[in-house]
Amino acid sequence: MEIDPLVKKLVKLHYHSDLDALALQSFPEEVDVDFLINQIKGRRKAREKLPEWAKNKQIIYPPYLSMEQCSSQFTAQRKALFFDGRTVLDMTGGIGVDAYYISKKVDKYTLVEQQSNLASINQHNFKHLGQENIEIVVGNSIDFLKKELNYDIIYLDPARRKNTKSDKNSRAFFLEDFSPNVVSIYEKLFETSTKIIIKLAPMLDVQAVIEQLPDVKTTVAISYKNEVKELLVILSKEKEQRRRIAINLLDSSMREQYFESEEKPDITCPNSKFKKYIYEPNKAILKLQLQNHVGMYYELEKLDAFTHFYTSDELIANYPGRIFEVEKELPMKQKAFSSVFLSNKAHVISRNHPLSSEQIRNRFKLIAAGNDYLLACKNLGKKKLIWTKLVPTFEA
Ligand SMILES: C[S@@+](CC[C@H](N)C(=O)[O-])C[C@H]1O[C@@H](n2cnc3c(N)ncnc32)[C@H](O)[C@@H]1O
């Protein structure tokens, strides 16, 4: 599989073209126009998600949906650091983004993918990326597992199946809705390896997953720019304390906010009236329900049992989240707002308050811009509007 030199030229020539118009243009008969358009769309997407691949003009991009759904270079690179073995079996190869970055950390990587077109694209791309330790197997990885195999780590990134239980009950997602169904091959996985790493969709409920997969030892949430992108569970039969790790990658330079904690019974923080600084945990921490662990670690107090804002008179500049410096409490009156927010610029964050951010913004005609933040919340059981300024920390 190679890209035709004419198609390569056309991708370069039309990289900035309007693709709807391009689809109607006439090309020499040997040009597959759908393929050409897919390559342009794929490369555009790769520029933001897979910049290393986008620089390599030999890369062939898979159908666009796979490009949208795959891990980004940054989350794949960060995830790869959890692979501390020498051999890995990847049961869901996909378009090979995870395989490419994880294989750089191990000696031998076996990728199994059931879609033969994706397997061929992988073969081509790994050759041009110079990654030589990946063996590609086309087929069903559940059948592959029936062989007498031994790997240090098995990796799975199951695909969402269509027409599943969740579609009828659209709010919930279940492990059984993904292929392969890890629950049904659970013991077989441990006959082949002592460590299993599974990437899960961020919408899955962490506690429900742990109940279904009893050997989960570590749960990891990875965010990019404070949006949770991946949930990883690391399973082993070793006797060790369960832990949770929240990572927020701040930008493409891989600077990050990191917080790790052993699993402890319910932790509460003392409640208090807001002080000089208010702290908002990042989303990876919230996803793993680590907000009170972080609060305790930094000796913060909480505004209310269900308001995930924390407070202190000290500035903790390396707090894993945003920090706001309090200006003053405001009454719910237009007059108070007009004198404070000149040109009506202020962000609104509503937590555990009867009015949503949007309702407050609309009521006071605020534009979400600038450095002023209005925090609407419950503090010691009372509704509050607190005018603050975002503290420009290293992390923010
Ligand atoms: C979410 S994608 C994986 C993406 C991959 N981690 C990457 O970085 O590109 C899931 C892939 O698993 C494949 N798959 C699902 N069940 C499989 C099975 N039983 N055997 C082999 N491949 C399977 C699907 O065809 C799909 O390409």
The ligand as an SDF file (V2000), in Angstrom:
LIG
                    3D

 27 29  0  0  0  0  0  0  0  0999 V2000
  -11.4200    2.4790   19.7560 C   0  0  0  0  0  0  0  0  0  0  0  0
  -10.5870    1.6560   18.5120 S   0  0  0  0  0  0  0  0  0  0  0  0
   -8.9370    1.5470   19.0860 C   0  0  0  0  0  0  0  0  0  0  0  0
   -8.1290    2.7700   18.7830 C   0  0  0  0  0  0  0  0  0  0  0  0
   -6.6610    2.5710   19.0700 C   0  0  0  0  0  0  0  0  0  0  0  0
   -6.3770    2.4820   20.4750 N   0  0  0  0  0  0  0  0  0  0  0  0
   -5.8440    3.6630   18.4180 C   0  0  0  0  0  0  0  0  0  0  0  0
   -4.9960    4.2710   19.0970 O   0  0  0  0  0  0  0  0  0  0  0  0
   -6.0190    3.8890   17.2320 O   0  0  0  0  0  0  0  0  0  0  0  0
  -11.1350    0.0260   18.7080 C   0  0  0  0  0  0  0  0  0  0  0  0
  -10.6770   -0.9320   17.6330 C   0  0  0  0  0  0  0  0  0  0  0  0
  -10.8070   -2.2590   18.1170 O   0  0  0  0  0  0  0  0  0  0  0  0
  -11.1750   -3.0870   17.0630 C   0  0  0  0  0  0  0  0  0  0  0  0
  -11.7820   -4.2850   17.6460 N   0  0  0  0  0  0  0  0  0  0  0  0
  -12.9180   -4.3730   18.3870 C   0  0  0  0  0  0  0  0  0  0  0  0
  -13.1270   -5.6530   18.7680 N   0  0  0  0  0  0  0  0  0  0  0  0
  -12.1120   -6.3830   18.2520 C   0  0  0  0  0  0  0  0  0  0  0  0
  -11.7800   -7.7660   18.2980 C   0  0  0  0  0  0  0  0  0  0  0  0
  -12.5360   -8.6490   18.9510 N   0  0  0  0  0  0  0  0  0  0  0  0
  -10.6660   -8.1760   17.6550 N   0  0  0  0  0  0  0  0  0  0  0  0
   -9.8820   -7.2870   16.9840 C   0  0  0  0  0  0  0  0  0  0  0  0
  -10.1600   -5.9600   16.9010 N   0  0  0  0  0  0  0  0  0  0  0  0
  -11.2490   -5.5160   17.5370 C   0  0  0  0  0  0  0  0  0  0  0  0
  -12.1210   -2.2400   16.2430 C   0  0  0  0  0  0  0  0  0  0  0  0
  -12.1810   -2.7160   14.9030 O   0  0  0  0  0  0  0  0  0  0  0  0
  -11.4950   -0.8510   16.3470 C   0  0  0  0  0  0  0  0  0  0  0  0
  -10.6320   -0.6050   15.2770 O   0  0  0  0  0  0  0  0  0  0  0  0
  1  2  1  0
  2  3  1  0
  2 10  1  0
  3  4  1  0
  4  5  1  0
  5  6  1  0
  5  7  1  0
  7  8  2  0
  7  9  1  0
 10 11  1  0
 11 12  1  0
 11 26  1  0
 12 13  1  0
 13 14  1  0
 13 24  1  0
 14 15  1  0
 14 23  1  0
 15 16  2  0
 16 17  1  0
 17 18  1  0
 17 23  2  0
 18 19  1  0
 18 20  2  0
 20 21  1  0
 21 22  2  0
 22 23  1  0
 24 25  1  0
 24 26  1  0
 26 27  1  0
M  CHG  2   2   1   9  -1
M  END
$$$$
